[in-house]
Amino acid sequence: MIRLSAERLATAAGAEVVRKGGARHPARAVTDSREAEPGDLFFGLRGENADGGEFAGPALDAGAWGVVVTPERARALSGREGEGWILSSPDPQRSLQRLATAWRREIGCPVVGITGSTGKTSVKDICRAILPFRVHASPENYNTEIGLPLAILSAPESPQTEVMVLEMAMRGRGQIAELCEVAEPDVGAITNIGPVHLELLGTLEAIVEAKAEILEGLRGRGRAVVPADAEALEPHLHDRLVTTTFGAGGDVFALRSRVRDASTLALVGTSAGEQEFHFPFTEAHNLTNALAAIAIGVALDAPLGEMSRRAPEIGFSRLRGELLELRDGVVIVNDCYNANPISMRAALDHLASLEVRGRRVAVLGEMAELGPQGPDYHREAGAHARQRGVGPIVGVGELARHYAPDEWVPDARSAVPVVNGLLESGDAVLVKGSRAVGLELVSDELAAMRAPRPPGGRA
């Protein structure tokens, strides 16, 4: 429930009330009229192919609390019967963002912004599990100029929300700065810096500058959480910031760790002391993600002991390294949400570390937005896979030819019969590629075709 009166809401959003409605408060904000339910506030946003304001009428018919649309749309709707509020705004998307900022201030809790080339969602998931507060975290991938304000507006009012943890995506210069204007973060975390979006930004230095916008966007004496080995960020760590580093040589680091029974036991050192953690994962890159989340906790003055107690409850979002156990001992490492050179290498290392009876098979989709160096990054990933004993490799997509795969197919649909035909008992299969490749189709189809037999049953 967005507990702002209609008048305050309109003022905060920079909108004008064209028609008054019934209920005083909307339940939530939506931008898809198909999702609109009774009590929702619908924002009619302009897209590349359509104007969402066209669907404001159906949203009102569905019982929406109200709509925010352009002035011409508002005038056209004003004569409709019903009780929904009609608000007029010259820029409904900007109104959505302004309202999110107002609601963030109304709640008044600390806000954590997380960006980085990889690991944003995993660090967010770990924070949600281990921080000893009532945490409201971004759902799924609500990390853009539209998704982030929706994430904020879905937060319960205080005291049900004690900390917000928000992902911030970056595709170009100025986007992180725009998201910081909306969220006004107190803690800014950068998970890592890597060659992602080179096609858009051109150089690694430009990527550093874009990521560092989160440090400039922190409120007051902000708290920065950054990798200990990210020397490129040092010029941006000015005196106004309280900085906590994580990883080897940092303020939060693993004194020792070992993998046992599908979990990781680690002794974590911090400026506040040492603490044993029991993590329900085995991937080395997720240990780094956990250190980033613990560093965020340290920045928020969260007790180490409380974070340790909650660590076994960590769970990750779907398509991010989830393990699917299939028939005949086949295991899928379903990591197909996205891919770039850093995350691809980490996923291959994890595959190579698994104890398996069979082979370590990789279904690798192309990595997008790497610019002219794209083929080189694919060749390096393919060579790294071979060095780690991974094979056979199935490449999916045009750039995936550069992995030097054993089998190549043009798309995910074509990959399904190829992969199914080459799997053998006891194989572990990594499925990973950029989001646009849609490799979840491969994981889902294999899981359906090779579902475990029920006890005593037949396939």
Kinemage of the C-alpha trace (Angstrom):
@kinemage 1
@onewidth
@group {chain A} dominant
@subgroup {mainchain}
@vectorlist {calphas} color= white
{ca met a 1} P 0.000 0.000 0.000
{ca ile a 2} L 1.390 3.392 -1.036
{ca arg a 3} L 0.105 5.375 1.928
{ca leu a 4} L 0.181 8.838 0.427
{ca ser a 5} L -3.054 10.757 0.033
{ca ala a 6} L -4.131 11.300 -3.545
{ca glu a 7} L -3.273 14.978 -3.311
{ca arg a 8} L 0.213 14.295 -1.884
{ca leu a 9} L 0.728 11.578 -4.428
{ca ala a 10} L -0.152 13.868 -7.317
{ca thr a 11} L 2.125 16.613 -6.014
{ca ala a 12} L 5.008 14.196 -5.501
{ca ala a 13} L 4.565 12.792 -9.004
{ca gly a 14} L 4.357 16.220 -10.599
{ca ala a 15} L 0.885 15.392 -11.873
{ca glu a 16} L -2.450 17.206 -11.935
{ca val a 17} L -5.711 15.698 -10.684
{ca val a 18} L -8.153 15.685 -13.610
{ca arg a 19} L -10.784 13.551 -11.909
{ca lys a 20} L -11.075 12.479 -8.295
{ca gly a 21} L -11.736 8.875 -7.398
{ca gly a 22} L -12.823 6.852 -4.417
{ca ala a 23} L -10.178 5.159 -2.217
{ca arg a 24} L -7.507 7.339 -0.644
{ca his a 25} L -4.460 5.153 -1.306
{ca pro a 26} L -3.364 2.925 -4.190
{ca ala a 27} L -2.155 -0.575 -3.433
{ca arg a 28} L 0.784 -0.643 -5.843
{ca ala a 29} L 2.098 0.849 -9.078
{ca val a 30} L 1.988 -1.002 -12.404
{ca thr a 31} L 3.001 -0.177 -15.964
{ca asp a 32} L 1.353 -3.146 -17.698
{ca ser a 33} L -2.416 -2.786 -17.975
{ca arg a 34} L -2.727 -6.575 -18.192
{ca glu a 35} L -1.444 -6.773 -14.617
{ca ala a 36} L -3.733 -4.060 -13.306
{ca glu a 37} L -5.941 -5.199 -10.443
{ca pro a 38} L -8.414 -3.387 -8.208
{ca gly a 39} L -6.570 -0.746 -6.201
{ca asp a 40} L -3.541 -0.408 -8.523
{ca leu a 41} L -2.147 2.836 -9.895
{ca phe a 42} L -1.428 2.449 -13.625
{ca phe a 43} L 1.238 4.551 -15.344
{ca gly a 44} L 0.722 4.846 -19.100
{ca leu a 45} L 4.327 4.981 -20.313
{ca arg a 46} L 5.402 5.677 -23.854
{ca gly a 47} L 7.423 2.846 -25.370
{ca glu a 48} L 9.260 2.365 -28.637
{ca asn a 49} L 6.313 0.683 -30.284
{ca ala a 50} L 3.270 1.815 -28.311
{ca asp a 51} L 1.915 4.394 -25.907
{ca gly a 52} L 0.846 2.686 -22.701
{ca gly a 53} L -1.668 5.466 -22.185
{ca glu a 54} L -3.842 3.740 -24.793
{ca phe a 55} L -4.537 1.039 -22.220
{ca ala a 56} L -5.504 3.318 -19.333
{ca gly a 57} L -9.204 2.741 -20.042
{ca pro a 58} L -8.958 -1.060 -19.690
{ca ala a 59} L -6.935 -0.536 -16.502
{ca leu a 60} L -9.736 1.572 -15.044
{ca asp a 61} L -12.258 -1.025 -16.178
{ca ala a 62} L -10.236 -3.628 -14.255
{ca gly a 63} L -10.736 -1.597 -11.070
{ca ala a 64} L -7.526 0.400 -11.005
{ca trp a 65} L -7.317 2.981 -8.220
{ca gly a 66} L -6.233 5.450 -10.839
{ca val a 67} L -4.091 6.191 -13.878
{ca val a 68} L -1.275 8.598 -14.721
{ca val a 69} L -1.376 9.561 -18.401
{ca thr a 70} L -0.485 12.434 -20.679
{ca pro a 71} L -2.791 15.491 -20.686
{ca glu a 72} L -4.517 14.540 -23.951
{ca arg a 73} L -5.181 11.017 -22.676
{ca ala a 74} L -6.434 12.391 -19.374
{ca arg a 75} L -8.917 14.678 -21.110
{ca ala a 76} L -10.191 11.788 -23.213
{ca leu a 77} L -10.690 9.653 -20.102
{ca ser a 78} L -12.282 12.318 -17.913
{ca gly a 79} L -15.805 11.661 -19.175
{ca arg a 80} L -15.699 7.926 -18.441
{ca glu a 81} L -17.891 6.503 -15.734
{ca gly a 82} L -16.202 4.994 -12.717
{ca glu a 83} L -14.410 5.865 -9.502
{ca gly a 84} L -10.779 5.764 -10.568
{ca trp a 85} L -8.518 8.779 -10.151
{ca ile a 86} L -7.257 10.314 -13.381
{ca leu a 87} L -3.927 12.149 -13.118
{ca ser a 88} L -2.352 14.140 -15.911
{ca ser a 89} L 1.411 14.323 -16.425
{ca pro a 90} L 3.484 15.577 -19.369
{ca asp a 91} L 5.903 12.686 -18.685
{ca pro a 92} L 4.336 9.674 -16.920
{ca gln a 93} L 7.700 7.885 -16.653
{ca arg a 94} L 9.239 10.845 -14.844
{ca ser a 95} L 6.160 10.939 -12.602
{ca leu a 96} L 6.709 7.274 -11.753
{ca gln a 97} L 10.288 8.044 -10.758
{ca arg a 98} L 9.348 11.132 -8.727
{ca leu a 99} L 6.688 9.198 -6.853
{ca ala a 100} L 9.213 6.441 -6.082
{ca thr a 101} L 11.595 9.015 -4.610
{ca ala a 102} L 8.800 10.423 -2.456
{ca trp a 103} L 7.902 6.936 -1.195
{ca arg a 104} L 11.566 6.167 -0.513
{ca arg a 105} L 11.720 9.329 1.640
{ca glu a 106} L 8.427 8.485 3.342
{ca ile a 107} L 9.760 5.081 4.415
{ca gly a 108} L 13.002 6.718 5.490
{ca cys a 109} L 15.118 3.570 5.819
{ca pro a 110} L 18.693 3.053 4.536
{ca val a 111} L 18.874 2.181 0.847
{ca val a 112} L 21.552 -0.033 -0.679
{ca gly a 113} L 22.261 0.263 -4.406
{ca ile a 114} L 24.143 -2.597 -6.077
{ca thr a 115} L 25.746 -2.438 -9.506
{ca gly a 116} L 28.566 -4.276 -11.244
{ca ser a 117} L 29.455 -6.235 -14.351
{ca thr a 118} L 28.357 -9.530 -12.781
{ca gly a 119} L 26.873 -10.760 -9.516
{ca lys a 120} L 24.349 -7.983 -8.837
{ca thr a 121} L 21.404 -10.319 -8.413
{ca ser a 122} L 23.364 -12.888 -6.402
{ca val a 123} L 24.684 -10.246 -3.993
{ca lys a 124} L 21.140 -8.906 -3.638
{ca asp a 125} L 19.824 -12.416 -2.949
{ca ile a 126} L 22.504 -12.994 -0.299
{ca cys a 127} L 21.772 -9.626 1.315
{ca arg a 128} L 18.072 -10.476 1.482
{ca ala a 129} L 18.946 -13.673 3.333
{ca ile a 130} L 21.690 -12.595 5.744
{ca leu a 131} L 20.935 -8.994 6.707
{ca pro a 132} L 19.253 -9.042 10.137
{ca phe a 133} L 16.666 -6.464 9.161
{ca arg a 134} L 13.286 -6.404 7.471
{ca val a 135} L 14.717 -6.253 3.965
{ca his a 136} L 12.822 -5.208 0.858
{ca ala a 137} L 14.797 -6.262 -2.226
{ca ser a 138} L 14.247 -5.690 -5.921
{ca pro a 139} L 12.102 -8.455 -7.388
{ca glu a 140} L 13.709 -10.402 -10.250
{ca asn a 141} L 15.431 -7.931 -12.600
{ca tyr a 142} L 13.648 -4.724 -11.588
{ca asn a 143} L 16.834 -2.702 -12.057
{ca thr a 144} L 16.138 -0.167 -14.821
{ca glu a 145} L 14.717 3.345 -15.008
{ca ile a 146} L 11.261 1.734 -14.942
{ca gly a 147} L 11.881 -1.390 -12.877
{ca leu a 148} L 13.724 0.324 -10.030
{ca pro a 149} L 10.943 2.818 -9.176
{ca leu a 150} L 8.429 -0.032 -9.330
{ca ala a 151} L 10.625 -1.950 -6.879
{ca ile a 152} L 10.669 1.008 -4.506
{ca leu a 153} L 6.922 1.538 -4.744
{ca ser a 154} L 6.327 -2.121 -3.877
{ca ala a 155} L 8.110 -1.703 -0.537
{ca pro a 156} L 5.882 -1.917 2.556
{ca glu a 157} L 5.751 1.184 4.715
{ca ser a 158} L 7.892 1.577 7.832
{ca pro a 159} L 8.496 -0.347 10.078
{ca gln a 160} L 7.842 -3.330 7.779
{ca thr a 161} L 10.766 -2.123 5.652
{ca glu a 162} L 14.001 -1.458 7.558
{ca val a 163} L 16.438 -1.660 4.621
{ca met a 164} L 15.941 -1.533 0.843
{ca val a 165} L 18.377 -3.453 -1.372
{ca leu a 166} L 18.087 -2.396 -4.999
{ca glu a 167} L 19.841 -3.586 -8.143
{ca met a 168} L 20.994 -0.919 -10.578
{ca ala a 169} L 21.595 -1.949 -14.181
{ca met a 170} L 23.867 -0.031 -16.512
{ca arg a 171} L 23.779 0.062 -20.309
{ca gly a 172} L 25.246 3.515 -20.875
{ca arg a 173} L 26.651 6.669 -19.321
{ca gly a 174} L 24.251 8.481 -17.038
{ca gln a 175} L 21.927 5.545 -16.330
{ca ile a 176} L 23.309 4.761 -12.866
{ca ala a 177} L 23.225 8.486 -12.053
{ca glu a 178} L 19.553 8.571 -13.072
{ca leu a 179} L 18.756 5.574 -10.865
{ca cys a 180} L 20.582 7.182 -7.944
{ca glu a 181} L 18.463 10.308 -8.344
{ca val a 182} L 15.414 8.113 -7.901
{ca ala a 183} L 16.641 5.840 -5.086
{ca glu a 184} L 18.955 8.215 -3.182
{ca pro a 185} L 21.132 5.329 -1.892
{ca asp a 186} L 23.045 5.477 1.371
{ca val a 187} L 25.272 2.504 0.497
{ca gly a 188} L 26.654 1.949 -2.986
{ca ala a 189} L 28.124 -1.462 -3.798
{ca ile a 190} L 30.079 -2.307 -6.957
{ca thr a 191} L 30.472 -6.073 -7.320
{ca asn a 192} L 33.195 -5.936 -9.982
{ca ile a 193} L 34.286 -4.181 -13.180
{ca gly a 194} L 34.559 -6.154 -16.405
{ca pro a 195} L 34.238 -5.950 -20.203
{ca val a 196} L 30.458 -5.830 -20.308
{ca his a 197} L 28.627 -3.444 -22.677
{ca leu a 198} L 31.844 -2.632 -24.549
{ca glu a 199} L 29.748 -2.342 -27.686
{ca leu a 200} L 27.927 0.571 -26.075
{ca leu a 201} L 30.689 2.248 -24.056
{ca gly a 202} L 33.786 1.467 -26.088
{ca thr a 203} L 36.468 1.060 -23.406
{ca leu a 204} L 36.928 -0.462 -19.967
{ca glu a 205} L 37.744 3.018 -18.659
{ca ala a 206} L 34.323 4.225 -19.812
{ca ile a 207} L 32.696 1.288 -18.008
{ca val a 208} L 34.532 2.250 -14.801
{ca glu a 209} L 33.284 5.822 -15.140
{ca ala a 210} L 29.706 4.635 -15.659
{ca lys a 211} L 29.766 2.242 -12.685
{ca ala a 212} L 31.358 4.891 -10.461
{ca glu a 213} L 28.263 7.060 -10.882
{ca ile a 214} L 26.798 5.102 -7.970
{ca leu a 215} L 29.521 6.512 -5.703
{ca glu a 216} L 28.763 10.059 -6.791
{ca gly a 217} L 25.058 9.441 -6.212
{ca leu a 218} L 25.301 8.499 -2.526
{ca arg a 219} L 23.552 10.644 0.053
{ca gly a 220} L 25.562 12.672 2.560
{ca arg a 221} L 28.590 10.813 3.908
{ca gly a 222} L 27.825 7.754 1.849
{ca arg a 223} L 29.200 4.261 2.346
{ca ala a 224} L 30.953 2.587 -0.575
{ca val a 225} L 31.464 -1.184 -0.873
{ca val a 226} L 33.978 -2.100 -3.583
{ca pro a 227} L 36.317 -4.967 -4.525
{ca ala a 228} L 39.751 -4.762 -2.935
{ca asp a 229} L 41.430 -5.381 -6.293
{ca ala a 230} L 39.536 -2.709 -8.261
{ca glu a 231} L 42.366 -0.189 -8.543
{ca ala a 232} L 40.542 1.591 -11.357
{ca leu a 233} L 37.938 2.794 -8.852
{ca glu a 234} L 40.451 4.501 -6.554
{ca pro a 235} L 40.128 7.972 -8.151
{ca his a 236} L 36.401 7.838 -7.344
{ca leu a 237} L 36.802 6.911 -3.657
{ca his a 238} L 36.911 10.466 -2.352
{ca asp a 239} L 37.121 11.587 1.284
{ca arg a 240} L 33.352 12.057 1.577
{ca leu a 241} L 32.900 8.297 1.360
{ca val a 242} L 33.302 5.670 4.064
{ca thr a 243} L 34.741 2.778 2.055
{ca thr a 244} L 34.628 -0.946 2.850
{ca thr a 245} L 36.548 -3.269 0.535
{ca phe a 246} L 35.981 -7.000 0.099
{ca gly a 247} L 38.066 -9.876 -1.202
{ca ala a 248} L 41.711 -10.803 -0.731
{ca gly a 249} L 43.545 -7.911 0.896
{ca gly a 250} L 40.288 -6.105 1.720
{ca asp a 251} L 38.390 -5.185 4.868
{ca val a 252} L 36.117 -8.234 4.499
{ca phe a 253} L 37.908 -11.385 3.359
{ca ala a 254} L 37.971 -15.158 3.701
{ca leu a 255} L 40.738 -16.248 6.076
{ca arg a 256} L 40.107 -19.825 4.966
{ca ser a 257} L 37.384 -21.768 3.214
{ca arg a 258} L 36.625 -25.332 2.202
{ca val a 259} L 33.877 -27.051 0.264
{ca arg a 260} L 32.052 -29.927 1.927
{ca asp a 261} L 28.742 -31.677 1.246
{ca ala a 262} L 27.463 -29.158 -1.326
{ca ser a 263} L 28.276 -26.228 0.943
{ca thr a 264} L 31.134 -23.865 1.731
{ca leu a 265} L 32.526 -23.350 5.206
{ca ala a 266} L 34.444 -20.087 5.518
{ca leu a 267} L 36.102 -18.115 8.280
{ca val a 268} L 35.443 -14.491 7.362
{ca gly a 269} L 37.565 -11.700 8.724
{ca thr a 270} L 36.350 -8.121 9.087
{ca ser a 271} L 37.287 -4.952 10.918
{ca ala a 272} L 34.691 -6.019 13.501
{ca gly a 273} L 36.287 -9.435 14.088
{ca glu a 274} L 36.132 -12.966 12.662
{ca gln a 275} L 33.151 -15.236 12.160
{ca glu a 276} L 32.482 -18.712 10.748
{ca phe a 277} L 29.944 -18.856 7.917
{ca his a 278} L 28.188 -21.898 6.462
{ca phe a 279} L 27.065 -21.132 2.919
{ca pro a 280} L 24.709 -23.419 0.929
{ca phe a 281} L 26.763 -23.233 -2.283
{ca thr a 282} L 30.128 -24.399 -3.609
{ca glu a 283} L 30.972 -21.848 -6.319
{ca ala a 284} L 34.079 -19.732 -5.684
{ca his a 285} L 32.454 -16.720 -7.350
{ca asn a 286} L 29.511 -16.939 -4.958
{ca leu a 287} L 31.911 -16.864 -2.020
{ca thr a 288} L 33.128 -13.543 -3.436
{ca asn a 289} L 29.505 -12.428 -3.776
{ca ala a 290} L 28.913 -13.431 -0.155
{ca leu a 291} L 31.894 -11.343 0.950
{ca ala a 292} L 30.375 -8.368 -0.896
{ca ala a 293} L 27.054 -8.918 0.899
{ca ile a 294} L 28.797 -9.232 4.282
{ca ala a 295} L 30.665 -5.991 3.510
{ca ile a 296} L 27.296 -4.335 2.864
{ca gly a 297} L 26.170 -5.645 6.248
{ca val a 298} L 29.297 -4.204 7.871
{ca ala a 299} L 28.539 -0.844 6.245
{ca leu a 300} L 25.056 -1.051 7.807
{ca asp a 301} L 26.495 -2.017 11.246
{ca ala a 302} L 24.866 -5.462 11.094
{ca pro a 303} L 26.263 -7.903 13.718
{ca leu a 304} L 28.493 -10.581 12.188
{ca gly a 305} L 26.976 -13.287 14.350
{ca glu a 306} L 23.477 -12.517 13.107
{ca met a 307} L 24.582 -12.592 9.477
{ca ser a 308} L 26.331 -15.920 10.063
{ca arg a 309} L 23.249 -17.425 11.672
{ca arg a 310} L 21.154 -16.558 8.605
{ca ala a 311} L 23.687 -17.632 5.948
{ca pro a 312} L 22.426 -21.246 5.556
{ca glu a 313} L 19.087 -19.826 4.348
{ca ile a 314} L 20.601 -18.166 1.254
{ca gly a 315} L 18.689 -18.913 -1.938
{ca phe a 316} L 19.348 -17.638 -5.452
{ca ser a 317} L 17.022 -16.397 -8.160
{ca arg a 318} L 16.120 -18.824 -10.947
{ca leu a 319} L 18.517 -19.345 -13.895
{ca arg a 320} L 21.535 -18.290 -11.843
{ca gly a 321} L 23.528 -21.425 -11.187
{ca glu a 322} L 20.590 -23.553 -10.064
{ca leu a 323} L 21.220 -27.306 -10.095
{ca leu a 324} L 18.675 -29.559 -11.803
{ca glu a 325} L 19.053 -33.283 -11.127
{ca leu a 326} L 17.818 -35.399 -14.042
{ca arg a 327} L 17.523 -39.077 -14.838
{ca asp a 328} L 20.627 -41.311 -15.012
{ca gly a 329} L 22.621 -39.036 -12.760
{ca val a 330} L 22.708 -36.149 -15.239
{ca val a 331} L 22.961 -32.723 -13.569
{ca ile a 332} L 22.267 -29.384 -15.272
{ca val a 333} L 23.950 -26.229 -13.985
{ca asn a 334} L 21.255 -23.812 -15.140
{ca asp a 335} L 23.118 -20.497 -15.387
{ca cys a 336} L 21.523 -19.075 -18.512
{ca tyr a 337} L 20.223 -15.739 -17.246
{ca asn a 338} L 23.143 -13.868 -18.815
{ca ala a 339} L 26.798 -14.151 -19.739
{ca asn a 340} L 29.931 -12.070 -20.170
{ca pro a 341} L 33.649 -12.941 -20.075
{ca ile a 342} L 33.878 -12.723 -16.274
{ca ser a 343} L 30.792 -14.766 -15.461
{ca met a 344} L 31.523 -17.290 -18.235
{ca arg a 345} L 34.977 -18.007 -16.849
{ca ala a 346} L 33.597 -18.340 -13.318
{ca ala a 347} L 30.862 -20.724 -14.489
{ca leu a 348} L 33.374 -22.887 -16.364
{ca asp a 349} L 35.605 -22.999 -13.294
{ca his a 350} L 32.647 -24.127 -11.213
{ca leu a 351} L 31.747 -26.814 -13.744
{ca ala a 352} L 35.340 -28.048 -13.688
{ca ser a 353} L 35.251 -28.262 -9.877
{ca leu a 354} L 32.185 -30.534 -9.739
{ca glu a 355} L 32.678 -34.179 -8.819
{ca val a 356} L 30.951 -36.133 -11.581
{ca arg a 357} L 30.853 -39.723 -12.827
{ca gly a 358} L 30.650 -38.628 -16.438
{ca arg a 359} L 31.841 -35.693 -18.481
{ca arg a 360} L 31.623 -31.962 -17.998
{ca val a 361} L 29.535 -30.769 -20.919
{ca ala a 362} L 29.042 -27.088 -21.772
{ca val a 363} L 26.190 -25.569 -23.792
{ca leu a 364} L 27.521 -22.072 -24.417
{ca gly a 365} L 25.482 -19.335 -26.027
{ca glu a 366} L 27.112 -16.280 -27.492
{ca met a 367} L 28.068 -13.346 -25.248
{ca ala a 368} L 26.491 -10.123 -26.496
{ca glu a 369} L 27.553 -6.458 -26.519
{ca leu a 370} L 31.317 -7.066 -26.520
{ca gly a 371} L 32.030 -4.927 -29.568
{ca pro a 372} L 34.834 -5.647 -32.068
{ca gln a 373} L 36.677 -7.774 -29.503
{ca gly a 374} L 33.732 -10.165 -29.208
{ca pro a 375} L 35.312 -13.004 -31.209
{ca asp a 376} L 38.497 -12.790 -29.110
{ca tyr a 377} L 36.550 -13.049 -25.850
{ca his a 378} L 34.747 -16.121 -27.191
{ca arg a 379} L 38.013 -17.743 -28.273
{ca glu a 380} L 39.488 -17.115 -24.829
{ca ala a 381} L 36.430 -18.643 -23.130
{ca gly a 382} L 36.575 -21.707 -25.361
{ca ala a 383} L 40.290 -22.168 -24.701
{ca his a 384} L 39.719 -21.791 -20.961
{ca ala a 385} L 37.021 -24.453 -21.076
{ca arg a 386} L 39.397 -26.891 -22.776
{ca gln a 387} L 42.159 -26.120 -20.272
{ca arg a 388} L 39.757 -26.974 -17.443
{ca gly a 389} L 38.825 -30.311 -19.018
{ca val a 390} L 35.360 -29.226 -20.159
{ca gly a 391} L 33.905 -31.039 -23.165
{ca pro a 392} L 32.123 -31.655 -25.359
{ca ile a 393} L 31.085 -28.062 -26.023
{ca val a 394} L 27.938 -27.061 -27.912
{ca gly a 395} L 27.992 -23.497 -29.243
{ca val a 396} L 24.711 -21.617 -29.761
{ca gly a 397} L 24.531 -18.479 -31.914
{ca glu a 398} L 26.810 -16.954 -34.543
{ca leu a 399} L 29.525 -15.670 -32.188
{ca ala a 400} L 29.556 -19.038 -30.427
{ca arg a 401} L 31.441 -20.439 -33.425
{ca his a 402} L 34.510 -18.790 -31.902
{ca tyr a 403} L 34.381 -21.093 -28.868
{ca ala a 404} L 35.655 -23.761 -31.319
{ca pro a 405} L 32.810 -26.017 -30.171
{ca asp a 406} L 32.418 -29.714 -30.915
{ca glu a 407} L 28.877 -28.986 -32.131
{ca trp a 408} L 27.407 -25.697 -33.332
{ca val a 409} L 23.759 -24.702 -33.760
{ca pro a 410} L 22.181 -21.367 -34.713
{ca asp a 411} L 19.663 -21.070 -31.875
{ca ala a 412} L 18.353 -22.527 -28.624
{ca arg a 413} L 15.580 -24.540 -30.290
{ca ser a 414} L 18.116 -26.294 -32.507
{ca ala a 415} L 20.315 -27.032 -29.497
{ca val a 416} L 17.742 -29.178 -27.682
{ca pro a 417} L 17.960 -32.372 -29.796
{ca val a 418} L 21.729 -32.010 -30.216
{ca val a 419} L 22.392 -31.767 -26.486
{ca asn a 420} L 19.872 -34.452 -25.606
{ca gly a 421} L 21.507 -36.796 -28.109
{ca leu a 422} L 25.029 -36.427 -26.787
{ca leu a 423} L 24.334 -36.669 -23.036
{ca glu a 424} L 25.541 -39.751 -21.208
{ca ser a 425} L 24.907 -41.124 -17.734
{ca gly a 426} L 26.566 -39.101 -14.999
{ca asp a 427} L 27.291 -36.002 -17.118
{ca ala a 428} L 27.205 -32.496 -15.656
{ca val a 429} L 25.939 -29.892 -18.140
{ca leu a 430} L 26.562 -26.165 -17.899
{ca val a 431} L 23.973 -24.091 -19.811
{ca lys a 432} L 25.082 -20.477 -20.115
{ca gly a 433} L 24.770 -17.607 -22.576
{ca ser a 434} L 23.563 -14.045 -22.960
{ca arg a 435} L 19.909 -13.436 -22.189
{ca ala a 436} L 18.977 -12.841 -25.804
{ca val a 437} L 19.974 -16.414 -26.731
{ca gly a 438} L 17.155 -17.803 -24.561
{ca leu a 439} L 18.988 -20.898 -23.340
{ca glu a 440} L 16.422 -21.490 -20.601
{ca leu a 441} L 14.564 -23.302 -23.386
{ca val a 442} L 17.374 -25.883 -23.454
{ca ser a 443} L 17.339 -26.327 -19.668
{ca asp a 444} L 13.559 -26.568 -19.496
{ca glu a 445} L 13.275 -29.037 -22.391
{ca leu a 446} L 16.034 -31.284 -21.061
{ca ala a 447} L 14.463 -31.224 -17.606
{ca ala a 448} L 11.134 -32.287 -19.109
{ca met a 449} L 12.581 -35.024 -21.328
{ca arg a 450} L 14.919 -36.426 -18.693
{ca ala a 451} L 12.841 -35.974 -15.556
{ca pro a 452} L 13.800 -38.436 -12.785
{ca arg a 453} L 11.709 -41.584 -12.738
{ca pro a 454} L 9.275 -41.792 -9.789
{ca pro a 455} L 10.213 -44.437 -7.193
{ca gly a 456} L 9.129 -47.806 -8.499
{ca gly a 457} L 7.761 -46.273 -11.688
{ca arg a 458} L 8.690 -46.381 -15.339
{ca ala a 459} L 9.796 -43.615 -17.609
